Amino acid sequence: MSPRTNRVFRIFAKLAAVGIACMLLLILAYRYINPPYSALMVTNALAGRTLKHKWVKLEDISPYLVSAVVTSEDARFCRHWGVDWAEVEDALEEAEETGRGPRGASTIPMQTVKNLFLWQDRSYVRKAIEIPLAYATSAIWPKQRMLEIYLNVAEWGPGIFGAQAAARYHFRSSAARLTRREAAQLAAALPNPHVRNAGRPGPKTRRLARRMEQRLKKGGAPLDCIYTN
């Protein structure tokens, strides 16, 4: 390796170390301080979108929405600590059987760190950063805090961030007053909020929402790590 290549490599290594240290400091801070913005919000702002966002506590978010999002996005949220390797294995097996590319197996911790700190385009580099960050946040934040942050930074439409802004924009309601049906529609739209409109759902989104509503009536995913007796 030439001296110039060595120098470039050392510069990149130092920049990477500084970036990781900054993210770890932010993770520690966000255990107690609400994130004022996320990387995804910054990307939207740079694209010229007006951001709608208002932070609310987890207890001020409808339990229907909490249940719908966990059931839809990460059904074993209360059973893993960052990455759901059983879900990853299921996705790979399904891809092998169908011959299609593997479906997403991102957990709520993985989606949270992606929205907060990383870029959205799929890449192995991003995954390589996302997984250890998901473990780090899961080690530092309680489950309730993880879900509170996720529900406040998730995108529910162009420039629409968090449960409160989503409830206002799509249903002229508040996050606390969302009904089971509204929560199901928000959960159905969450994987692709620029295409699926929670307030005015198309046929596919309506079908997914009806399915989710039925799952919620049957109890949904376990939430014993969120709501304890």
C-alpha positions, 0 to 999 in steps of 0.5 A: 500500500502506497503512502498516499493510500495509507494516508487516505485510509487513515483519514477515512478511519478517523472520520468513521471513528468520529462518526461512530462516537458521535452516534453513540453519544447521541444514543446515550443522550436520547435515552433522556432527551427527545431527538429534535430531528432525524436524518430522514427529516433532514433529507425531507427538509433538503428536498424542500418539503415542509415538515409536520412533527410534534413530539408526544409521550408514549402514554399519549399515543393510542394503544391501538396504534402501538399494537398495530405498529408492533404487530405489523412491523416487528411482532417479536419486538418484546422477545428480541434485543435489536435484531430478530434473527428468526425473522431473518431466517424466515425471510431467507427461506421464503426467498429461496422457495419463491425465487424472489429477493428476500423481503425486509426483516427489519425490526423496530430498533433497526428502523429507528436507527436508520431513520435517526442516523442513516440514509434510506437507500438499501445497501450492505454498508448501511446494514453493516452499520444499522445492525450494531446500532440496533443492538446498541440502542436496545442495550441503552434504551428501555423497550418503552423508550425505543417504541416512543422514539420510533412512533415519533420519528416514523414517516407517515407521508411526505414531510409527515413525521410522528404519530401526532402529526399523522393523526392530525394530517390524515384524520384530524384527530390526535395520536391519543384518540386514534381508533382501531381502524385508523391505527390499522390504516396507519400501520398498513401505510407505514412500509411505503408512506409516499405511496400508501395514504393512510387517510385516503387508502387505495384498495390494497391499503384498505385490504391490508388495513382490514386484515390488520384490524382483524388481527388487533381484534384477536389481540395482536402481537405481545406487548407485555414489555410495553404495558405491564400490570 
